Amino acid sequence: MSESTAPAAGLVVHGTGPNPEAWLPAAMRTALNAAADLGEGAQVELVVQGPAVALLAEASGPAGQLGDLVAAGVGVLACGNSLRSAGLAAGDLTSGVGVVPAAVGHLARRQWSGWAYVRI
């Protein structure tokens, strides 16, 4: 989803920090639960930053659960800067994962547009 076509409001769930094997599944569940609770018209995104972007390239890891998020309409986005730091490219990611140039910029624009923010 491009910034110019994004709805006026939604929820952005931000996942970052040490021990991504622990928090990424929790962030994915949080985004899925939010999408279910907020209903069909709500926009929910999960933005993954830091070393956890590497887990989005492993079909056998947490990324294997992306189908549920995509089916629920949750946008899953990896930070482009984090991908570069991890030595990965957008093509390395599991199908359904998008890329934003910089998580920090994307998060700021979402909040300026009225989106709610939750950090996991």
N, C-alpha and C positions, 0 to 999 in steps of 0.2 A: 504494500500500500504506500503510495507516495504521500509526502507531506501535504501536497496541494489538494488531494482527493480525500483526505482523512476527515472523518466526522468532527463536529465541533467539540464533542466531549466523549470520554471513555475512561477506562482504567488501564494504567500501565503498571505492570509488576516488574520490578527491577531485581535481577539476581546477580550478585557479585560477592566476592570475598573468598577467604581461604576455605578449604575442604568442600569443593564443589560437588563431590560425590554425595555429600550429606545434604546440602541445601538445594541443589538443582531439582531433585525429585519433589522436594517440598514446594519449591516455587512453581513447578508444573502443576501440582495438585491445587495450589492456591489459585492459579489462573483458571484452571478447569472449574473449580468450585465457584469462583466469582462469575464466570460466564453462565453457569447453570443458575445461580441465584439472581443475577441481574437481568436475565431474560434475553430473548432473541434479539431485541433491538440494541442491546449494549455492545460496545466495542471493547475488547480486552486484548492487550498485548503483553507478551513476556519478552523483556529485553535482557539478554544474557551478556555479561561483560566479564573480562578477565580470563584466567586459565580455563574456566568452564566451557568456553567456546569449543575446546577440543572434544568435549563430551558430546557436542552436537554433531560430530562427525562419526560417532561410534553407534552403528545401528543396534548393537547388542547391549548398549548401555541405556542411560535415561532417554536418549534420542529415539529408542525403539518405542517409546510411549507417545511420540509426537502425533500419531494418527488420531488419538483421542482429542488432542488439543485442536488439531486442524478440523476435525469433524464438528467440534463445538464452536468453530469460528474464531478461535484464539490465534492471533498473529504471533509467531515466534521469530524473534529478530536477534541476530548476533551482531556484536560490535565489530566493525571493520578494523579498528585499531587493534583490538584484542586478537583478531584473526591474524593480522600481520605479525604480532608479537609471538603468536603460537606457530608461525610458519605455515599457516593454512590459507586457502583461498575459498571464495564462496562456493566453488564447485566441489569442494571437499565435504560440504555439509550435507546432512541428511535431507532428503527431499521435503519440501514444505517450510524450510527455514530460510528467512530472508536476511538481508544484511543492511545495517544502517552505517553510514561512514564513521560516526562517533556516538557511542551510547550517551555520553554527557550532553551532546547537542540535541539528540533526539528527545531525551528526557526533558530537557529545558523547554523545547518547543511544545511538547505535549502539555506540560504544566501551564505554559503561557496561554495555551488554547483552552484551558479549563479542565483538562484531564486530571483525575485523581491519581495519586502515586502511592505505591506500596513497595517497600524494599524488603527483600528476603535475604 
